[in-house]
Amino acid sequence: MEKNDLKNNYIFNWQGTLALIGGMIVGSSIVAISNVISIFALKENLQYQDFYLLIANAAGFLGAIFAFDYFIARPQTGRKLNFNFSPTNFVTYLLIFPMMFGMMLIGEFVTAQIPISGPFFGEYYQYFSKMMEQMTSDKGTLIFLAVIMAPIFEEIVFRGIIQKGLINKGVKPWKAIAIAALVFGVVHGNPWQFVGAVLLGSVLGLVYYKTKSLLLSILLHAFNNLVSSILVFYGQTESFADTFKVSEWLILGVGIALFSVFYYLFMKKYRVHYSEN
């Protein structure tokens, strides 16, 4: 990427971090305050309604994106945030989805090695499980949140803003991908989702960096969440090994094979890196 190009693009730094965090807090607070007003004025706690989960999630992310756009991107570039959502050729889809699925299997194996019992992990896992169960029992709400809202908002923030902003700043691409993936894992708030989020975030970051299309990372993110949701709904577990009664080592082997082959083909196809306008 030429130096002249960097002047036309926003960068991500500590100020960007504050903008994202502050925007998310403000957005979430507005929804929370609205609920408090509803409790006192209407005698109804909206927190127990399925739509509240969707609104609260959207408000937090929209607040973060708006804050970064208004306070960081526009002052730096003189224009609003802009992302490339262009589709790509069919062959690319044939490469990235098997690569993503392979990493999903690898992530499952690694996650399965994290204890779910003991003085620390046991209590933490029970708390995390209860929290997830209490979110909502409505499948439609969870599907909409996990397969549509989360992929769009999270990819804009973690890949479109953080990763891209770091690369624009001059950070080496692999470091920017790793940092965005690590932050993506941390915000999930528990060790079991952290591992999978970091591994999958690395694939999402790689695909975005190479193709320059945020649409592709959104579709891959949605694919991962859809598969996980289906496993939970019909097998009461996110584990392929438990659902299909096969060895975890088989899952790992298949995952490594799929990821390795399609990673090689994908990298071979996208050897030349073009800067994003």
ABEGO torsion letter per residue (X at the ends): XBAAAAAABBBBBAAAAAAAAAAAAAAAAAAAAAAAAAAAAAGBBAAABAAAAAAAAAAAAAAAAAAAAAAAAAAAAGBBBBBBABBBBAAAAAAAAAAAAAAAAAAAAAAAABBABEAAAAAAAAAAAAAAAAABABAAAAAAAAAAAAAAAAAAAAAAAAAAAAAAAGBBAAAAAAAAAAAAAAAAGBAAAAAAAAAAAAAAAAAAAAAGBAAAAAAAAAAAAAAAAAAAAAAGBABAAAAAGBBAAAAAAAAAAAAAAAAAAAAAABABBBBBX
